[in-house]
Amino acid sequence: MIELWPQWLRPLWVLVVPLLGWLLYKLWHRRKRAGRWQLILPQPFHAVLLGGGSGGSSKLPWIALGLAWLLIVLALLGPSWQRLEETRQRPADPLVILLELTPQMLAEDSAPNRLEQARRKILDLLEHRRDSQTALVVYAGSAHTLVPLSDDLGTTRNLLEAVDPS
């Protein structure tokens, strides 16, 4: 049964329905204004001369107008019976970071050592690219994937902190 119900591409158009209902109600119950003729003509002639004939008007055009508006809003909602992929914009530029884990990374030529500086820079980069996919590959003679392509910042941070060059 759920498969028969459509998905709406633009559901905010539903908010127009009460406004159109109010407008239709106002059009339905409007009074025809005849201007100053009501003051000049005698009361018995108002229904015939100012009301457009028998005095009663047909409600069929207003019902047709309401149904037409409802169909237009239904079309604007964008019903779709096919499964849609999520349209959330994701950055399309995955990044692979290579980190050297040789003993030279422990050199203290500037405080803190090179490895700690690299960790901090990688964490800053990951924080800046929070919703982007990033992989981390470590190497010291041979390369190993530490973190596969992912946007999970917490796991990457934990694994990066656990890196030991020895």
Steps between C-alpha positions, in 0.01 A plus 500: 500500500789738577640442150181648355547826687722749313804680633475879480792685342387844618284450813500867603235575236245349742524826694322678212181292541360696800568828320317379190213373716470840667509676163234268359280563806536876455413475130203275573349736757583831345234759460462661163556867538274712289639830615253789530225320305374350825418849621321604178296188417209388715555192718275261297714552187835421666474123451408531133710792382804476724513126572527386140160337458331263743704611798655156560833412346632159410770358726624259231771736362642543851509124559675454163749773591571335836558161338727656237706669771522172691625317190757773436632473856509120464709538183731750672558253785677278248370151576742220415440128532863410438753471778718807496860523609574750769578833340712638781801673354822327596837629401618289210870530577619207713846543650769243581760609755839329513686503833862393534576297813879472488731583793579833332146613591607496867769762440465792739629774270195703602270441796300277498650229281416465131251218559297705749501798263378276216224358724381849593499615139309191390243549778455865397455391139246235601309752710489738204380219270244364748247376240751389240640154457861461608734200515822468697791286380812454713832380367846410623652277237159362400164676491195399703150643502434631848156648423313414179311770313248623761342812645513367859710760677493328841644170378767676296598711801526194726707301252727795431568544873589130524770525233843411645804515272698232681 
